[in-house]
Amino acid sequence: MILTQGKLMDYLRDTLNLNQADSDSELFSSGLLDSVSMVNLLAFIEQSTGMAIRAEDVTLENFDTPSRILRFAEAST
């Protein structure tokens, strides 16, 4: 399965209420997402892609912005 930018942005806006988020918004380091929201986002990514995200992969480098999330998902599938 493929995670698209549109699907990810829709999730961020509609489910996590990040209406002003764009592809370069810092989600976690800026405080836009708390730890519970981050766990929900990780579950959404796993469900959308069919991949299992390992704890050691959950870094700001991989998950702090939507564009980093998409790059990680593409590289991992």
C-alpha positions in Angstrom: 0.0 0.0 0.0 1.1 3.6 -0.6 0.8 6.6 1.6 0.2 9.6 -0.5 0.8 13.2 0.5 -3.0 13.9 0.1 -3.9 11.0 2.4 -1.4 12.1 5.0 -2.4 15.7 4.9 -6.1 14.8 5.1 -5.4 12.7 8.2 -3.4 15.6 9.8 -6.1 18.1 9.1 -9.2 16.1 9.6 -8.3 13.7 12.4 -5.5 15.6 14.3 -7.0 19.1 13.6 -3.8 20.5 12.2 -5.5 22.8 9.8 -2.5 24.9 9.0 0.0 22.1 8.5 1.9 21.9 5.2 4.5 19.4 4.0 7.3 21.1 5.9 5.5 21.7 9.2 7.4 20.5 12.1 4.9 18.2 13.9 6.6 17.0 17.0 9.6 19.3 17.6 7.3 22.3 17.4 4.8 20.9 19.8 2.0 20.6 17.2 1.6 16.9 18.2 1.8 15.5 21.6 2.9 11.9 22.3 -0.6 10.5 22.1 -1.2 12.1 18.7 2.1 10.9 17.5 1.2 7.3 18.5 -2.1 7.7 16.6 -0.2 9.0 13.6 2.2 6.1 13.7 -0.8 3.7 13.8 -2.3 5.5 10.8 0.9 5.2 8.9 1.2 1.5 9.7 -2.4 0.8 8.6 -2.0 2.9 5.5 1.2 1.2 4.3 1.0 -2.3 5.8 4.4 -1.8 7.3 5.5 -2.2 10.9 7.4 0.8 12.3 10.2 -0.1 14.7 10.8 1.9 17.8 14.3 2.8 16.6 12.9 4.3 13.4 10.8 6.8 15.3 13.1 9.8 15.1 12.7 13.4 14.2 14.7 12.7 11.1 12.0 10.3 9.9 8.8 11.7 11.4 9.0 15.4 12.3 7.5 16.7 9.0 4.9 15.3 6.5 7.6 15.3 3.8 10.0 13.2 6.0 7.2 10.8 6.8 6.5 10.3 3.2 10.2 9.8 2.4 10.5 7.2 5.2 7.4 5.4 4.1 8.6 5.2 0.5 12.0 4.0 1.5 10.5 1.3 3.8 8.1 -0.2 1.4 
